[in-house]
Amino acid sequence: MYKRLISFVLYWVGNSFAFLIVDISFPSFFELGNVLLSPSYAALTAGFLLAMVIALVEPVFNTLNIHVKHDGTWVLIYWIINSETIWATARFSEYVGLGISAYWVAAVIGAAVNILQWGSWNLVNRTKL
């Protein structure tokens, strides 16, 4: 139970941090904030939404009785889900404050966030809680 909570918080912080870095590094492709939301609040909101979706993947797969055996397949599944969630979140930019210029931007950010999430997952699973 504690591991899932710690994983969720690490995913949230990592996602939000990644969004802030991408916003600073590539302002012509990625934008955080709008009239109602500051960039930092938009990063926290979008990071939270992405962490929620990622936290639900494994329970949903278990409920639907979908079995994935290879780690490489999990990487691909999480990358697709990260990319689709970022793209879908950007469709609601007036509420979330996240904007992207094209789907490929979501795919690239999805890959970067996937690496951060994998690192967080490894960190939590290697510690004894």
Phi and psi in radians as a Rosetta constraint file:
Dihedral C 1 N 2 CA 2 C 2 CIRCULARHARMONIC -1.154 0.35
Dihedral N 2 CA 2 C 2 N 3 CIRCULARHARMONIC -0.637 0.35
Dihedral C 2 N 3 CA 3 C 3 CIRCULARHARMONIC -1.107 0.35
Dihedral N 3 CA 3 C 3 N 4 CIRCULARHARMONIC -0.694 0.35
Dihedral C 3 N 4 CA 4 C 4 CIRCULARHARMONIC -1.159 0.35
Dihedral N 4 CA 4 C 4 N 5 CIRCULARHARMONIC -0.689 0.35
Dihedral C 4 N 5 CA 5 C 5 CIRCULARHARMONIC -1.174 0.35
Dihedral N 5 CA 5 C 5 N 6 CIRCULARHARMONIC -0.783 0.35
Dihedral C 5 N 6 CA 6 C 6 CIRCULARHARMONIC -1.129 0.35
Dihedral N 6 CA 6 C 6 N 7 CIRCULARHARMONIC -0.711 0.35
Dihedral C 6 N 7 CA 7 C 7 CIRCULARHARMONIC -1.040 0.35
Dihedral N 7 CA 7 C 7 N 8 CIRCULARHARMONIC -0.786 0.35
Dihedral C 7 N 8 CA 8 C 8 CIRCULARHARMONIC -1.046 0.35
Dihedral N 8 CA 8 C 8 N 9 CIRCULARHARMONIC -0.812 0.35
Dihedral C 8 N 9 CA 9 C 9 CIRCULARHARMONIC -1.114 0.35
Dihedral N 9 CA 9 C 9 N 10 CIRCULARHARMONIC -0.739 0.35
Dihedral C 9 N 10 CA 10 C 10 CIRCULARHARMONIC -1.128 0.35
Dihedral N 10 CA 10 C 10 N 11 CIRCULARHARMONIC -0.695 0.35
Dihedral C 10 N 11 CA 11 C 11 CIRCULARHARMONIC -1.069 0.35
Dihedral N 11 CA 11 C 11 N 12 CIRCULARHARMONIC -0.784 0.35
Dihedral C 11 N 12 CA 12 C 12 CIRCULARHARMONIC -1.063 0.35
Dihedral N 12 CA 12 C 12 N 13 CIRCULARHARMONIC -0.876 0.35
Dihedral C 12 N 13 CA 13 C 13 CIRCULARHARMONIC -1.116 0.35
Dihedral N 13 CA 13 C 13 N 14 CIRCULARHARMONIC -0.777 0.35
Dihedral C 13 N 14 CA 14 C 14 CIRCULARHARMONIC -1.108 0.35
Dihedral N 14 CA 14 C 14 N 15 CIRCULARHARMONIC -0.771 0.35
Dihedral C 14 N 15 CA 15 C 15 CIRCULARHARMONIC -1.083 0.35
Dihedral N 15 CA 15 C 15 N 16 CIRCULARHARMONIC -0.810 0.35
Dihedral C 15 N 16 CA 16 C 16 CIRCULARHARMONIC -1.096 0.35
Dihedral N 16 CA 16 C 16 N 17 CIRCULARHARMONIC -0.752 0.35
Dihedral C 16 N 17 CA 17 C 17 CIRCULARHARMONIC -1.094 0.35
Dihedral N 17 CA 17 C 17 N 18 CIRCULARHARMONIC -0.758 0.35
Dihedral C 17 N 18 CA 18 C 18 CIRCULARHARMONIC -1.081 0.35
Dihedral N 18 CA 18 C 18 N 19 CIRCULARHARMONIC -0.725 0.35
Dihedral C 18 N 19 CA 19 C 19 CIRCULARHARMONIC -1.101 0.35
Dihedral N 19 CA 19 C 19 N 20 CIRCULARHARMONIC -0.713 0.35
Dihedral C 19 N 20 CA 20 C 20 CIRCULARHARMONIC -1.126 0.35
Dihedral N 20 CA 20 C 20 N 21 CIRCULARHARMONIC -0.733 0.35
Dihedral C 20 N 21 CA 21 C 21 CIRCULARHARMONIC -1.128 0.35
Dihedral N 21 CA 21 C 21 N 22 CIRCULARHARMONIC -0.754 0.35
Dihedral C 21 N 22 CA 22 C 22 CIRCULARHARMONIC -1.147 0.35
Dihedral N 22 CA 22 C 22 N 23 CIRCULARHARMONIC -0.676 0.35
Dihedral C 22 N 23 CA 23 C 23 CIRCULARHARMONIC -1.079 0.35
Dihedral N 23 CA 23 C 23 N 24 CIRCULARHARMONIC -0.699 0.35
Dihedral C 23 N 24 CA 24 C 24 CIRCULARHARMONIC -1.285 0.35
Dihedral N 24 CA 24 C 24 N 25 CIRCULARHARMONIC -0.682 0.35
Dihedral C 24 N 25 CA 25 C 25 CIRCULARHARMONIC -1.400 0.35
Dihedral N 25 CA 25 C 25 N 26 CIRCULARHARMONIC -0.611 0.35
Dihedral C 25 N 26 CA 26 C 26 CIRCULARHARMONIC -2.299 0.35
Dihedral N 26 CA 26 C 26 N 27 CIRCULARHARMONIC 1.193 0.35
Dihedral C 26 N 27 CA 27 C 27 CIRCULARHARMONIC -1.185 0.35
Dihedral N 27 CA 27 C 27 N 28 CIRCULARHARMONIC -0.346 0.35
Dihedral C 27 N 28 CA 28 C 28 CIRCULARHARMONIC -1.422 0.35
Dihedral N 28 CA 28 C 28 N 29 CIRCULARHARMONIC -0.241 0.35
Dihedral C 28 N 29 CA 29 C 29 CIRCULARHARMONIC -1.939 0.35
Dihedral N 29 CA 29 C 29 N 30 CIRCULARHARMONIC -0.408 0.35
Dihedral C 29 N 30 CA 30 C 30 CIRCULARHARMONIC -2.432 0.35
Dihedral N 30 CA 30 C 30 N 31 CIRCULARHARMONIC 2.359 0.35
Dihedral C 30 N 31 CA 31 C 31 CIRCULARHARMONIC -2.401 0.35
Dihedral N 31 CA 31 C 31 N 32 CIRCULARHARMONIC 2.330 0.35
Dihedral C 31 N 32 CA 32 C 32 CIRCULARHARMONIC -1.972 0.35
Dihedral N 32 CA 32 C 32 N 33 CIRCULARHARMONIC 2.449 0.35
Dihedral C 32 N 33 CA 33 C 33 CIRCULARHARMONIC 1.663 0.35
Dihedral N 33 CA 33 C 33 N 34 CIRCULARHARMONIC 2.766 0.35
Dihedral C 33 N 34 CA 34 C 34 CIRCULARHARMONIC -2.675 0.35
Dihedral N 34 CA 34 C 34 N 35 CIRCULARHARMONIC -2.842 0.35
Dihedral C 34 N 35 CA 35 C 35 CIRCULARHARMONIC -1.074 0.35
Dihedral N 35 CA 35 C 35 N 36 CIRCULARHARMONIC -0.614 0.35
Dihedral C 35 N 36 CA 36 C 36 CIRCULARHARMONIC -1.622 0.35
Dihedral N 36 CA 36 C 36 N 37 CIRCULARHARMONIC -0.457 0.35
Dihedral C 36 N 37 CA 37 C 37 CIRCULARHARMONIC -2.099 0.35
Dihedral N 37 CA 37 C 37 N 38 CIRCULARHARMONIC 2.331 0.35
Dihedral C 37 N 38 CA 38 C 38 CIRCULARHARMONIC -1.279 0.35
Dihedral N 38 CA 38 C 38 N 39 CIRCULARHARMONIC 2.792 0.35
Dihedral C 38 N 39 CA 39 C 39 CIRCULARHARMONIC -1.014 0.35
Dihedral N 39 CA 39 C 39 N 40 CIRCULARHARMONIC -0.682 0.35
Dihedral C 39 N 40 CA 40 C 40 CIRCULARHARMONIC -1.205 0.35
Dihedral N 40 CA 40 C 40 N 41 CIRCULARHARMONIC -0.697 0.35
Dihedral C 40 N 41 CA 41 C 41 CIRCULARHARMONIC -1.171 0.35
Dihedral N 41 CA 41 C 41 N 42 CIRCULARHARMONIC -0.672 0.35
Dihedral C 41 N 42 CA 42 C 42 CIRCULARHARMONIC -1.107 0.35
Dihedral N 42 CA 42 C 42 N 43 CIRCULARHARMONIC -0.684 0.35
Dihedral C 42 N 43 CA 43 C 43 CIRCULARHARMONIC -1.122 0.35
Dihedral N 43 CA 43 C 43 N 44 CIRCULARHARMONIC -0.745 0.35
Dihedral C 43 N 44 CA 44 C 44 CIRCULARHARMONIC -1.127 0.35
Dihedral N 44 CA 44 C 44 N 45 CIRCULARHARMONIC -0.719 0.35
Dihedral C 44 N 45 CA 45 C 45 CIRCULARHARMONIC -1.156 0.35
Dihedral N 45 CA 45 C 45 N 46 CIRCULARHARMONIC -0.860 0.35
Dihedral C 45 N 46 CA 46 C 46 CIRCULARHARMONIC -1.151 0.35
Dihedral N 46 CA 46 C 46 N 47 CIRCULARHARMONIC -0.677 0.35
Dihedral C 46 N 47 CA 47 C 47 CIRCULARHARMONIC -1.104 0.35
Dihedral N 47 CA 47 C 47 N 48 CIRCULARHARMONIC -0.677 0.35
Dihedral C 47 N 48 CA 48 C 48 CIRCULARHARMONIC -1.136 0.35
Dihedral N 48 CA 48 C 48 N 49 CIRCULARHARMONIC -0.795 0.35
Dihedral C 48 N 49 CA 49 C 49 CIRCULARHARMONIC -1.067 0.35
Dihedral N 49 CA 49 C 49 N 50 CIRCULARHARMONIC -0.753 0.35
Dihedral C 49 N 50 CA 50 C 50 CIRCULARHARMONIC -1.153 0.35
Dihedral N 50 CA 50 C 50 N 51 CIRCULARHARMONIC -0.719 0.35
Dihedral C 50 N 51 CA 51 C 51 CIRCULARHARMONIC -1.115 0.35
Dihedral N 51 CA 51 C 51 N 52 CIRCULARHARMONIC -0.666 0.35
Dihedral C 51 N 52 CA 52 C 52 CIRCULARHARMONIC -1.079 0.35
Dihedral N 52 CA 52 C 52 N 53 CIRCULARHARMONIC -0.819 0.35
Dihedral C 52 N 53 CA 53 C 53 CIRCULARHARMONIC -1.096 0.35
Dihedral N 53 CA 53 C 53 N 54 CIRCULARHARMONIC -0.797 0.35
Dihedral C 53 N 54 CA 54 C 54 CIRCULARHARMONIC -1.135 0.35
Dihedral N 54 CA 54 C 54 N 55 CIRCULARHARMONIC -0.643 0.35
Dihedral C 54 N 55 CA 55 C 55 CIRCULARHARMONIC -1.163 0.35
Dihedral N 55 CA 55 C 55 N 56 CIRCULARHARMONIC -0.414 0.35
Dihedral C 55 N 56 CA 56 C 56 CIRCULARHARMONIC -1.589 0.35
Dihedral N 56 CA 56 C 56 N 57 CIRCULARHARMONIC -0.175 0.35
Dihedral C 56 N 57 CA 57 C 57 CIRCULARHARMONIC -1.061 0.35
Dihedral N 57 CA 57 C 57 N 58 CIRCULARHARMONIC -0.959 0.35
Dihedral C 57 N 58 CA 58 C 58 CIRCULARHARMONIC -1.115 0.35
Dihedral N 58 CA 58 C 58 N 59 CIRCULARHARMONIC -0.783 0.35
Dihedral C 58 N 59 CA 59 C 59 CIRCULARHARMONIC -1.073 0.35
Dihedral N 59 CA 59 C 59 N 60 CIRCULARHARMONIC -0.650 0.35
Dihedral C 59 N 60 CA 60 C 60 CIRCULARHARMONIC -1.165 0.35
Dihedral N 60 CA 60 C 60 N 61 CIRCULARHARMONIC -0.754 0.35
Dihedral C 60 N 61 CA 61 C 61 CIRCULARHARMONIC -1.071 0.35
Dihedral N 61 CA 61 C 61 N 62 CIRCULARHARMONIC -0.711 0.35
Dihedral C 61 N 62 CA 62 C 62 CIRCULARHARMONIC -1.152 0.35
Dihedral N 62 CA 62 C 62 N 63 CIRCULARHARMONIC -0.717 0.35
Dihedral C 62 N 63 CA 63 C 63 CIRCULARHARMONIC -1.110 0.35
Dihedral N 63 CA 63 C 63 N 64 CIRCULARHARMONIC -0.716 0.35
Dihedral C 63 N 64 CA 64 C 64 CIRCULARHARMONIC -1.429 0.35
Dihedral N 64 CA 64 C 64 N 65 CIRCULARHARMONIC 0.018 0.35
Dihedral C 64 N 65 CA 65 C 65 CIRCULARHARMONIC 1.046 0.35
Dihedral N 65 CA 65 C 65 N 66 CIRCULARHARMONIC 0.714 0.35
Dihedral C 65 N 66 CA 66 C 66 CIRCULARHARMONIC -1.708 0.35
Dihedral N 66 CA 66 C 66 N 67 CIRCULARHARMONIC 2.146 0.35
Dihedral C 66 N 67 CA 67 C 67 CIRCULARHARMONIC -1.906 0.35
Dihedral N 67 CA 67 C 67 N 68 CIRCULARHARMONIC 2.206 0.35
Dihedral C 67 N 68 CA 68 C 68 CIRCULARHARMONIC -2.020 0.35
Dihedral N 68 CA 68 C 68 N 69 CIRCULARHARMONIC 2.143 0.35
Dihedral C 68 N 69 CA 69 C 69 CIRCULARHARMONIC -1.703 0.35
Dihedral N 69 CA 69 C 69 N 70 CIRCULARHARMONIC -0.541 0.35
Dihedral C 69 N 70 CA 70 C 70 CIRCULARHARMONIC -1.763 0.35
Dihedral N 70 CA 70 C 70 N 71 CIRCULARHARMONIC 2.425 0.35
Dihedral C 70 N 71 CA 71 C 71 CIRCULARHARMONIC -1.082 0.35
Dihedral N 71 CA 71 C 71 N 72 CIRCULARHARMONIC -0.625 0.35
Dihedral C 71 N 72 CA 72 C 72 CIRCULARHARMONIC -1.087 0.35
Dihedral N 72 CA 72 C 72 N 73 CIRCULARHARMONIC -0.584 0.35
Dihedral C 72 N 73 CA 73 C 73 CIRCULARHARMONIC -1.217 0.35
Dihedral N 73 CA 73 C 73 N 74 CIRCULARHARMONIC -0.687 0.35
Dihedral C 73 N 74 CA 74 C 74 CIRCULARHARMONIC -1.079 0.35
Dihedral N 74 CA 74 C 74 N 75 CIRCULARHARMONIC -0.724 0.35
Dihedral C 74 N 75 CA 75 C 75 CIRCULARHARMONIC -1.029 0.35
Dihedral N 75 CA 75 C 75 N 76 CIRCULARHARMONIC -0.793 0.35
Dihedral C 75 N 76 CA 76 C 76 CIRCULARHARMONIC -1.126 0.35
Dihedral N 76 CA 76 C 76 N 77 CIRCULARHARMONIC -0.753 0.35
Dihedral C 76 N 77 CA 77 C 77 CIRCULARHARMONIC -1.064 0.35
Dihedral N 77 CA 77 C 77 N 78 CIRCULARHARMONIC -0.844 0.35
Dihedral C 77 N 78 CA 78 C 78 CIRCULARHARMONIC -1.161 0.35
Dihedral N 78 CA 78 C 78 N 79 CIRCULARHARMONIC -0.623 0.35
Dihedral C 78 N 79 CA 79 C 79 CIRCULARHARMONIC -1.118 0.35
Dihedral N 79 CA 79 C 79 N 80 CIRCULARHARMONIC -0.782 0.35
Dihedral C 79 N 80 CA 80 C 80 CIRCULARHARMONIC -1.111 0.35
Dihedral N 80 CA 80 C 80 N 81 CIRCULARHARMONIC -0.777 0.35
Dihedral C 80 N 81 CA 81 C 81 CIRCULARHARMONIC -1.150 0.35
Dihedral N 81 CA 81 C 81 N 82 CIRCULARHARMONIC -0.725 0.35
Dihedral C 81 N 82 CA 82 C 82 CIRCULARHARMONIC -1.046 0.35
Dihedral N 82 CA 82 C 82 N 83 CIRCULARHARMONIC -0.836 0.35
Dihedral C 82 N 83 CA 83 C 83 CIRCULARHARMONIC -1.101 0.35
Dihedral N 83 CA 83 C 83 N 84 CIRCULARHARMONIC -0.788 0.35
Dihedral C 83 N 84 CA 84 C 84 CIRCULARHARMONIC -1.148 0.35
Dihedral N 84 CA 84 C 84 N 85 CIRCULARHARMONIC -0.667 0.35
Dihedral C 84 N 85 CA 85 C 85 CIRCULARHARMONIC -1.178 0.35
Dihedral N 85 CA 85 C 85 N 86 CIRCULARHARMONIC -0.719 0.35
Dihedral C 85 N 86 CA 86 C 86 CIRCULARHARMONIC -1.101 0.35
Dihedral N 86 CA 86 C 86 N 87 CIRCULARHARMONIC -0.776 0.35
Dihedral C 86 N 87 CA 87 C 87 CIRCULARHARMONIC -1.091 0.35
Dihedral N 87 CA 87 C 87 N 88 CIRCULARHARMONIC -0.793 0.35
Dihedral C 87 N 88 CA 88 C 88 CIRCULARHARMONIC -1.139 0.35
Dihedral N 88 CA 88 C 88 N 89 CIRCULARHARMONIC -0.676 0.35
Dihedral C 88 N 89 CA 89 C 89 CIRCULARHARMONIC -1.101 0.35
Dihedral N 89 CA 89 C 89 N 90 CIRCULARHARMONIC -0.667 0.35
Dihedral C 89 N 90 CA 90 C 90 CIRCULARHARMONIC -1.188 0.35
Dihedral N 90 CA 90 C 90 N 91 CIRCULARHARMONIC -0.395 0.35
Dihedral C 90 N 91 CA 91 C 91 CIRCULARHARMONIC -1.194 0.35
Dihedral N 91 CA 91 C 91 N 92 CIRCULARHARMONIC -0.371 0.35
Dihedral C 91 N 92 CA 92 C 92 CIRCULARHARMONIC -1.937 0.35
Dihedral N 92 CA 92 C 92 N 93 CIRCULARHARMONIC 0.785 0.35
Dihedral C 92 N 93 CA 93 C 93 CIRCULARHARMONIC -1.093 0.35
Dihedral N 93 CA 93 C 93 N 94 CIRCULARHARMONIC -0.487 0.35
Dihedral C 93 N 94 CA 94 C 94 CIRCULARHARMONIC -1.186 0.35
Dihedral N 94 CA 94 C 94 N 95 CIRCULARHARMONIC -0.395 0.35
Dihedral C 94 N 95 CA 95 C 95 CIRCULARHARMONIC -1.742 0.35
Dihedral N 95 CA 95 C 95 N 96 CIRCULARHARMONIC -0.590 0.35
Dihedral C 95 N 96 CA 96 C 96 CIRCULARHARMONIC -1.750 0.35
Dihedral N 96 CA 96 C 96 N 97 CIRCULARHARMONIC -0.548 0.35
Dihedral C 96 N 97 CA 97 C 97 CIRCULARHARMONIC 1.493 0.35
Dihedral N 97 CA 97 C 97 N 98 CIRCULARHARMONIC 0.367 0.35
Dihedral C 97 N 98 CA 98 C 98 CIRCULARHARMONIC -2.029 0.35
Dihedral N 98 CA 98 C 98 N 99 CIRCULARHARMONIC 2.246 0.35
Dihedral C 98 N 99 CA 99 C 99 CIRCULARHARMONIC -2.306 0.35
Dihedral N 99 CA 99 C 99 N 100 CIRCULARHARMONIC 2.451 0.35
Dihedral C 99 N 100 CA 100 C 100 CIRCULARHARMONIC -2.247 0.35
Dihedral N 100 CA 100 C 100 N 101 CIRCULARHARMONIC 2.733 0.35
Dihedral C 100 N 101 CA 101 C 101 CIRCULARHARMONIC -1.527 0.35
Dihedral N 101 CA 101 C 101 N 102 CIRCULARHARMONIC -0.451 0.35
Dihedral C 101 N 102 CA 102 C 102 CIRCULARHARMONIC -2.787 0.35
Dihedral N 102 CA 102 C 102 N 103 CIRCULARHARMONIC 2.881 0.35
Dihedral C 102 N 103 CA 103 C 103 CIRCULARHARMONIC -1.123 0.35
Dihedral N 103 CA 103 C 103 N 104 CIRCULARHARMONIC -0.599 0.35
Dihedral C 103 N 104 CA 104 C 104 CIRCULARHARMONIC -1.070 0.35
Dihedral N 104 CA 104 C 104 N 105 CIRCULARHARMONIC -0.500 0.35
Dihedral C 104 N 105 CA 105 C 105 CIRCULARHARMONIC -1.132 0.35
Dihedral N 105 CA 105 C 105 N 106 CIRCULARHARMONIC -0.750 0.35
Dihedral C 105 N 106 CA 106 C 106 CIRCULARHARMONIC -1.093 0.35
Dihedral N 106 CA 106 C 106 N 107 CIRCULARHARMONIC -0.658 0.35
Dihedral C 106 N 107 CA 107 C 107 CIRCULARHARMONIC -1.160 0.35
Dihedral N 107 CA 107 C 107 N 108 CIRCULARHARMONIC -0.716 0.35
Dihedral C 107 N 108 CA 108 C 108 CIRCULARHARMONIC -1.198 0.35
Dihedral N 108 CA 108 C 108 N 109 CIRCULARHARMONIC -0.792 0.35
Dihedral C 108 N 109 CA 109 C 109 CIRCULARHARMONIC -1.140 0.35
Dihedral N 109 CA 109 C 109 N 110 CIRCULARHARMONIC -0.656 0.35
Dihedral C 109 N 110 CA 110 C 110 CIRCULARHARMONIC -1.031 0.35
Dihedral N 110 CA 110 C 110 N 111 CIRCULARHARMONIC -0.688 0.35
Dihedral C 110 N 111 CA 111 C 111 CIRCULARHARMONIC -1.168 0.35
Dihedral N 111 CA 111 C 111 N 112 CIRCULARHARMONIC -0.741 0.35
Dihedral C 111 N 112 CA 112 C 112 CIRCULARHARMONIC -1.137 0.35
Dihedral N 112 CA 112 C 112 N 113 CIRCULARHARMONIC -0.764 0.35
Dihedral C 112 N 113 CA 113 C 113 CIRCULARHARMONIC -1.161 0.35
Dihedral N 113 CA 113 C 113 N 114 CIRCULARHARMONIC -0.611 0.35
Dihedral C 113 N 114 CA 114 C 114 CIRCULARHARMONIC -1.037 0.35
Dihedral N 114 CA 114 C 114 N 115 CIRCULARHARMONIC -0.718 0.35
Dihedral C 114 N 115 CA 115 C 115 CIRCULARHARMONIC -1.146 0.35
Dihedral N 115 CA 115 C 115 N 116 CIRCULARHARMONIC -0.743 0.35
Dihedral C 115 N 116 CA 116 C 116 CIRCULARHARMONIC -1.104 0.35
Dihedral N 116 CA 116 C 116 N 117 CIRCULARHARMONIC -0.725 0.35
Dihedral C 116 N 117 CA 117 C 117 CIRCULARHARMONIC -1.157 0.35
Dihedral N 117 CA 117 C 117 N 118 CIRCULARHARMONIC -0.691 0.35
Dihedral C 117 N 118 CA 118 C 118 CIRCULARHARMONIC -1.087 0.35
Dihedral N 118 CA 118 C 118 N 119 CIRCULARHARMONIC -0.744 0.35
Dihedral C 118 N 119 CA 119 C 119 CIRCULARHARMONIC -1.094 0.35
Dihedral N 119 CA 119 C 119 N 120 CIRCULARHARMONIC -0.732 0.35
Dihedral C 119 N 120 CA 120 C 120 CIRCULARHARMONIC -1.113 0.35
Dihedral N 120 CA 120 C 120 N 121 CIRCULARHARMONIC -0.752 0.35
Dihedral C 120 N 121 CA 121 C 121 CIRCULARHARMONIC -1.077 0.35
Dihedral N 121 CA 121 C 121 N 122 CIRCULARHARMONIC -0.775 0.35
Dihedral C 121 N 122 CA 122 C 122 CIRCULARHARMONIC -1.110 0.35
Dihedral N 122 CA 122 C 122 N 123 CIRCULARHARMONIC -0.707 0.35
Dihedral C 122 N 123 CA 123 C 123 CIRCULARHARMONIC -1.072 0.35
Dihedral N 123 CA 123 C 123 N 124 CIRCULARHARMONIC -0.803 0.35
Dihedral C 123 N 124 CA 124 C 124 CIRCULARHARMONIC -1.212 0.35
Dihedral N 124 CA 124 C 124 N 125 CIRCULARHARMONIC -0.707 0.35
Dihedral C 124 N 125 CA 125 C 125 CIRCULARHARMONIC -1.301 0.35
Dihedral N 125 CA 125 C 125 N 126 CIRCULARHARMONIC -0.332 0.35
Dihedral C 125 N 126 CA 126 C 126 CIRCULARHARMONIC -1.538 0.35
Dihedral N 126 CA 126 C 126 N 127 CIRCULARHARMONIC -0.283 0.35
Dihedral C 126 N 127 CA 127 C 127 CIRCULARHARMONIC -1.572 0.35
Dihedral N 127 CA 127 C 127 N 128 CIRCULARHARMONIC 2.673 0.35
Dihedral C 127 N 128 CA 128 C 128 CIRCULARHARMONIC -1.712 0.35
Dihedral N 128 CA 128 C 128 N 129 CIRCULARHARMONIC 1.951 0.35
